Amino acid sequence: MSTDTETTAEKATGRAFIELDGLEKVFDVRRRTGFLRAERRQVRAVDGISFRVERGEMVGYIGPNGAGKSTTIKMLTGILTPSGGSLRVAGIDPSRERTRLAHRIGVVFGQRTTLWWDLPLRDSYRLMHRMYRVPDARFRANMERCVELLDLGELLDVPVRQLSLGQRMRGDIAAALLHDPEVLYLDEPTIGLDVVSKAKVREFLRDLNAERGTTVLLTTHDLTDIEQLCRRVMVIDHGRLMYDGALAGLHEVGESERTLVVDLERELPPIRLESEPSVRTVKVEGPRQWLAFPASASAAPLVARIAAEYPMVDLSVREPDIEAVIAKMYASATGR
Ligand SMILES: Nc1ncnc2c1ncn2[C@@H]1O[C@H](COP(=O)(O)OP(=O)(O)OP(=O)(O)O)[C@@H](O)[C@H]1O
């Protein structure tokens, strides 16, 4: 667990808990182009990323396929060595002191398990207890807590290969926490889970962060994970950081739009407001019409205009869909 001394040390040195400065990872890729010919190519998976994460923050790290998210996490854990830039986690250079760092971090890769496939969950945990040399009392307390909060009681004696995806994921999250890591990296922790399992995992992570102050870096394609868990989000694409800030701020960057759904007394041609050029009617279905307008604008004057000029019987405002906002952001950055 984090200690006051460490937090004080971070304050005294002005260092953040996780610090990346111009981090790069370049892969040399060979591709066969003929029987005896191969082409060499370089892939800049991470292309000069800098950010700081303070102790206790819960941050979303998102981006499209191949953006460089997993590569960043692998460098943060010391699995991969950076090609350039610098990186510190709890003052440690991960690739140089991977074993020392391993005692302070927890990792969950949603697509892979760290558990032993043929062993019951309980035996995997016993092995981890020894591997990480966790003091007995601490191990027992952590185990009890995880078993209770992640609902693992009935599953402890079941071999991992017989667990459902959601059960295995809860088992993996517990495994990552038995040695009390100060930071938890989660790569797609809710992938393939049903709605109930997703909710359980999210609730557990929220409590972990609130009660224990565990720093969490979360990579996911499910934006509801981010909406429900993270106040801060970082968006990467092509190995570069495109956005770092509040989730709400993404709407401004992505030039998102809200939608006004208007029910008229009868079917009419698309609404057109001379005084509001930024408003577009995007869909008409019988007496119902959908009007898009900039998310940063107020809906009130718009509603007043429509009410004055059209026979309106009802209306509602729909907030922008965060998924659409991010898709638009990627598209405008790459000219797609
Ligand atoms: N070991 C490797 N050798 C060569 N290229 C790699 C290697 N690992 C990743 N890459 C390349 O680096 C880029 C970033 O990959 P990465 O796995 O970090 O993306 P990601 O954002 O995690 O994607 P996804 O959401 O699909 O998991 C991709 O172009 C990928 O093909």
PDBQT file of the ligand as one rigid body, heavy atoms in Angstrom, charges set to zero:
ROOT
HETATM    1  N1  LIG A 401       5.810  -6.908 -30.690  1.00  0.00    +0.000 N 
HETATM    2  C1  LIG A 401       5.471  -6.132 -31.705  1.00  0.00    +0.000 A 
HETATM    3  N2  LIG A 401       6.156  -6.166 -32.867  1.00  0.00    +0.000 NA
HETATM    4  C2  LIG A 401       5.849  -5.366 -33.898  1.00  0.00    +0.000 A 
HETATM    5  N3  LIG A 401       4.834  -4.475 -33.876  1.00  0.00    +0.000 NA
HETATM    6  C3  LIG A 401       4.087  -4.397 -32.766  1.00  0.00    +0.000 A 
HETATM    7  C4  LIG A 401       4.374  -5.220 -31.617  1.00  0.00    +0.000 A 
HETATM    8  N4  LIG A 401       3.476  -4.917 -30.649  1.00  0.00    +0.000 NA
HETATM    9  C5  LIG A 401       2.670  -3.958 -31.154  1.00  0.00    +0.000 A 
HETATM   10  N5  LIG A 401       3.036  -3.635 -32.411  1.00  0.00    +0.000 N 
HETATM   11  C6  LIG A 401       2.430  -2.618 -33.285  1.00  0.00    +0.000 C 
HETATM   12  O1  LIG A 401       2.405  -1.394 -32.564  1.00  0.00    +0.000 OA
HETATM   13  C7  LIG A 401       1.191  -0.677 -32.788  1.00  0.00    +0.000 C 
HETATM   14  C8  LIG A 401       0.491  -0.423 -31.454  1.00  0.00    +0.000 C 
HETATM   15  O2  LIG A 401       0.035  -1.664 -30.930  1.00  0.00    +0.000 OA
HETATM   16  P1  LIG A 401      -0.687  -1.801 -29.504  1.00  0.00    +0.000 P 
HETATM   17  O3  LIG A 401      -0.914  -3.244 -29.254  1.00  0.00    +0.000 OA
HETATM   18  O4  LIG A 401       0.076  -1.039 -28.487  1.00  0.00    +0.000 OA
HETATM   19  O5  LIG A 401      -2.070  -1.060 -29.775  1.00  0.00    +0.000 OA
HETATM   20  P2  LIG A 401      -3.387  -0.979 -28.877  1.00  0.00    +0.000 P 
HETATM   21  O6  LIG A 401      -3.722   0.470 -28.801  1.00  0.00    +0.000 OA
HETATM   22  O7  LIG A 401      -3.187  -1.696 -27.601  1.00  0.00    +0.000 OA
HETATM   23  O8  LIG A 401      -4.431  -1.725 -29.810  1.00  0.00    +0.000 OA
HETATM   24  P3  LIG A 401      -5.693  -2.666 -29.456  1.00  0.00    +0.000 P 
HETATM   25  O9  LIG A 401      -6.779  -1.746 -29.004  1.00  0.00    +0.000 OA
HETATM   26  O10 LIG A 401      -6.013  -3.277 -30.776  1.00  0.00    +0.000 OA
HETATM   27  O11 LIG A 401      -5.252  -3.652 -28.426  1.00  0.00    +0.000 OA
HETATM   28  C9  LIG A 401       0.394  -1.519 -33.774  1.00  0.00    +0.000 C 
HETATM   29  O12 LIG A 401       0.644  -1.032 -35.065  1.00  0.00    +0.000 OA
HETATM   30  C10 LIG A 401       0.966  -2.926 -33.606  1.00  0.00    +0.000 C 
HETATM   31  O13 LIG A 401       0.853  -3.662 -34.795  1.00  0.00    +0.000 OA
ENDROOT
TORSDOF 0
